[in-house]
């Protein structure tokens, strides 16, 4: 067999979630609705935080960037998925596929680090409130954010370059609805052990490091809350981190289910459902979680609405 890259001319074909035309129509309508809510919810969250000066705090600085990541994350995956569901053309160019892989890794890794930064913020706010303004300074917030982007940009660049250098002579059909690394590697006739090791180390270290930070922060928070004598004090302390804890639990549980498991336990159906959840559904849920359970955001919305009514 020739060593020539089989997919050079045609690119890849994304098989998607189902072959049934009726199911594809239902999914396309559902995903379109979810995507519209995602765009409106995350843009709304960013706008609310920018317009209300009382929300210009480290926690809401992180929340602004979380909304940006969710909006970008969903926009990398959902529009192409909708196109594949609504049309008979399911092809994607090599450049388009590798670009999608690059941004998927970049944005997903950044979300892990950002969620861990937000957990540390809650730890400082509850366990060391008097020193909160000093510890969670603007400089530290920007350092954590820029550091996570730099790390994830490096990781996604290395992984994407390695994947794009492989030969694909088995098939050009990706058994997934987007260009995730594992289904792409399954098509290669090259030795993928090196890139698989790189992915395992980078993805594993990102997940484990962020999980250690989140777990350590919340164990300390729990210990501090249990020492509070009054029930009202305990409820107030817990309410400050309940939204973030819920968001973290949903995000990490689906990521761990999908990626931190033996390759032999891969299940196309279950893994695709999990992938739909963290690429399409979670970006919609985050603004709802952080707004509906947050009194400060609700108050900011009321004030903005009152200003709009006043202008009218």
C-alpha positions in Angstrom: 0.0 0.0 0.0 1.2 3.5 -0.8 2.3 5.7 2.1 0.5 8.6 0.5 -2.1 10.2 2.8 -5.4 8.8 1.7 -7.5 11.8 2.8 -5.3 14.5 1.1 -7.9 15.3 -1.6 -11.2 14.5 0.0 -10.8 15.3 3.7 -12.8 13.5 6.3 -16.5 12.5 6.6 -18.2 12.9 9.9 -20.7 10.1 10.5 -22.6 12.1 13.1 -25.0 10.8 15.7 -27.6 8.9 13.7 -28.6 7.7 10.2 -32.3 8.2 10.7 -33.6 11.3 8.8 -36.4 11.8 11.4 -34.0 11.7 14.3 -31.6 14.0 12.5 -34.4 16.6 12.1 -35.3 16.4 15.8 -31.7 16.6 16.9 -31.1 19.6 14.6 -34.0 21.5 16.0 -33.0 20.6 19.6 -29.3 21.6 19.0 -30.3 24.8 17.3 -32.5 25.8 20.3 -29.7 24.9 22.7 -27.1 26.8 20.7 -29.3 29.9 20.6 -29.8 29.7 24.4 -26.0 29.2 24.7 -25.2 32.3 22.7 -27.8 34.5 24.3 -27.1 33.2 27.8 -23.3 33.6 27.7 -23.4 37.0 25.8 -25.9 38.2 28.3 -23.7 37.1 31.2 -20.7 38.9 29.8 -22.8 42.0 29.2 -24.3 42.1 32.7 -20.9 41.7 34.3 -19.4 44.5 32.2 -22.3 46.9 32.8 -22.5 46.5 36.6 -19.5 47.9 38.4 -20.4 45.9 41.5 -19.6 42.7 39.7 -16.1 43.8 38.8 -14.5 41.3 41.2 -12.1 38.4 40.7 -14.9 35.8 40.8 -16.9 37.6 38.1 -13.7 38.3 36.1 -13.4 34.5 35.9 -17.1 34.1 35.2 -16.8 36.5 32.2 -14.1 34.4 30.7 -16.0 31.2 31.5 -18.9 32.5 29.5 -16.5 33.5 26.7 -15.0 30.0 26.7 -18.4 28.3 26.7 -19.6 30.5 23.8 -16.4 29.8 21.8 -16.4 26.1 22.8 -20.0 25.6 21.5 -19.4 27.7 18.4 -16.4 25.4 17.4 -18.6 22.3 17.5 -22.4 23.1 17.1 -22.6 24.9 13.8 -20.8 22.2 11.9 -22.9 19.5 13.7 -26.1 21.4 12.6 -24.8 21.5 9.0 -24.2 17.8 9.0 -27.6 17.1 10.5 -29.5 19.3 8.0 -27.6 18.5 4.8 -26.5 15.3 3.1 -22.9 16.7 2.9 -21.1 15.5 6.0 -17.5 16.1 4.7 -15.0 18.3 6.4 -11.6 19.4 5.0 -8.4 18.3 6.6 -7.6 21.9 7.6 -11.1 22.4 9.0 -10.9 19.1 11.0 -7.5 19.9 12.5 -8.6 23.4 13.2 -11.6 22.1 15.1 -9.4 19.7 17.0 -7.0 22.5 17.9 -9.7 24.8 19.3 -11.4 21.9 21.1 -8.3 21.1 23.0 -7.4 24.7 23.6 -10.8 25.8 25.0 -11.5 22.5 26.9 -8.1 22.7 28.7 -8.7 26.4 29.5 -12.1 25.6 31.0 -10.4 23.0 33.3 -7.9 25.6 34.6 -10.4 28.3 34.9 -12.8 26.2 37.0 -9.9 25.3 39.3 -9.0 29.1 39.5 -12.6 29.8 40.5 -12.5 27.1 43.1 -9.3 28.7 44.6 -11.1 32.0 44.6 -14.0 30.6 46.6 -11.5 29.0 49.0 -9.8 32.3 49.7 -13.2 34.1 50.0 -14.5 31.7 52.6 -11.4 30.5 54.4 -9.4 33.7 54.4 -11.9 36.5 53.8 -9.8 39.4 55.4 -7.0 38.8 53.0 -9.2 38.2 49.9 -8.6 41.6 48.2 -4.8 41.2 48.6 -4.5 37.5 47.6 -7.0 37.6 44.7 -5.4 40.7 43.1 -6.0 41.8 39.5 -2.4 40.8 38.8 -2.9 37.3 40.1 -6.2 36.9 38.1 -4.5 37.9 34.9 -1.5 35.7 35.6 -3.6 32.6 36.1 -5.7 33.4 33.0 -2.7 34.1 30.7 -0.8 31.1 32.1 -3.7 28.7 31.4 -4.0 30.1 27.8 -0.2 29.7 27.3 -0.2 26.1 28.6 -3.2 25.0 26.6 -2.1 26.8 23.4 1.2 24.9 23.6 -0.5 21.5 24.3 -3.1 21.9 21.5 -0.4 23.1 19.0 1.8 20.1 19.8 -1.1 17.6 19.6 -2.6 19.0 16.4 0.8 19.1 14.7 1.5 15.5 15.6 -2.0 14.4 14.4 -1.8 16.3 11.1 1.6 14.6 10.3 0.1 11.1 10.4 -0.9 9.1 7.4 -4.6 8.2 7.0 -5.0 5.2 4.7 -7.5 3.0 6.6 -10.6 5.2 5.9 -11.7 8.8 5.9 -14.9 8.2 7.9 -14.8 9.6 11.4 -17.1 7.7 13.7 -18.1 10.9 15.6 -20.0 14.2 15.1 -16.8 16.3 15.5 -13.1 15.9 15.1 -12.1 14.5 18.4 -8.6 13.1 18.7 -9.4 9.5 19.4 -11.7 8.8 16.4 -9.1 10.6 14.1 -6.2 8.4 15.5 -8.3 5.3 14.8 -8.1 6.1 11.1 -4.4 6.4 10.9 -2.1 3.6 9.5 0.9 5.3 11.1 2.2 4.4 14.6 0.1 6.5 16.9 1.6 5.4 20.2 3.7 8.6 20.5 0.9 11.0 20.0 -1.4 8.9 22.2 1.2 9.2 25.0 1.4 12.9 24.5 -2.4 13.2 24.7 -2.6 11.0 27.8 0.1 13.1 29.6 -1.2 16.5 28.6 -4.9 15.7 29.1 -4.3 13.6 32.2 -2.1 16.3 33.8 -4.6 19.0 33.1 -7.5 17.1 34.5 -5.6 15.7 37.5 -4.0 19.1 38.4 -7.3 21.0 38.1 -9.1 18.2 40.1 -6.5 18.3 42.9 -7.0 22.1 43.1 -10.8 21.9 43.1 -10.8 19.0 45.6 -8.3 20.6 47.9 -10.2 24.0 47.8 -13.6 22.4 48.6 -12.3 20.2 51.3 -10.9 23.3 53.0 -14.1 25.1 52.4 -16.1 22.2 53.9 -13.9 22.2 56.9 -14.3 25.9 57.4 -18.1 25.8 57.0 -18.4 23.0 59.6 -16.7 25.2 62.1 -19.3 27.9 61.7 -21.7 27.8 64.7 -24.8 29.4 63.2 -27.0 27.7 60.7 -27.5 30.9 58.8 -23.7 31.4 58.6 -23.3 27.9 57.2 -26.0 28.5 54.6 -24.5 31.8 53.5 -21.0 30.4 53.2 -22.3 27.4 51.2 -24.4 29.5 48.9 -21.4 31.4 47.8 -19.9 28.3 46.2 -22.9 26.1 45.4 -23.2 27.3 41.8 -19.6 26.7 41.1 -19.6 23.3 42.8 -22.6 22.2 40.6 -20.9 23.5 37.4 -17.6 21.7 38.3 -19.4 18.4 39.1 -21.2 18.3 35.8 -18.2 19.3 33.7 -15.6 17.0 35.3 -17.9 14.0 35.6 -18.5 13.9 31.8 -14.9 14.7 31.0 -13.6 11.9 33.2 -16.2 9.4 31.9 -15.1 10.2 28.3 -11.3 10.5 28.6 -9.8 9.0 31.8 -10.7 5.3 31.1 -9.1 2.4 29.4 -9.2 2.4 25.6 -10.8 -1.1 25.6 -13.9 0.3 27.4 -14.7 2.8 24.6 -18.3 2.7 23.6 -19.4 4.7 20.6 -23.0 5.4 21.7 -22.2 6.2 25.4 -19.1 8.3 24.5 -21.1 10.3 21.9 -23.8 11.0 24.4 -21.2 12.2 26.9 -19.6 14.3 24.1 -22.9 15.9 23.3 -23.3 16.8 26.9 -20.0 18.6 27.5 -19.6 20.2 24.0 -23.2 21.3 23.5 -25.3 21.1 26.6 -22.9 22.3 29.4 -22.1 25.6 27.6 -25.9 26.3 27.8 -26.2 25.2 31.4 -23.3 27.3 32.9 -24.9 30.8 32.4 -28.2 29.4 33.8 -26.4 27.8 36.8 -24.4 30.9 37.7 -27.3 33.3 37.1 -30.4 31.6 38.5 -28.6 30.6 41.8 -26.8 34.0 42.1 -28.5 36.9 43.9 -25.9 39.4 42.8 -26.5 38.6 39.1 -30.2 38.8 39.6 -29.9 42.2 41.3 -27.6 43.4 38.4 -30.3 42.3 35.8 -33.0 44.1 37.7 -30.9 47.3 37.9 -30.1 47.1 34.1 -33.8 46.6 33.3 -34.7 49.6 35.5 -32.1 51.7 33.7 -33.5 50.7 30.3 -37.1 51.5 31.5 -35.8 54.9 32.8 -34.3 55.7 29.4 -37.6 54.9 27.7 
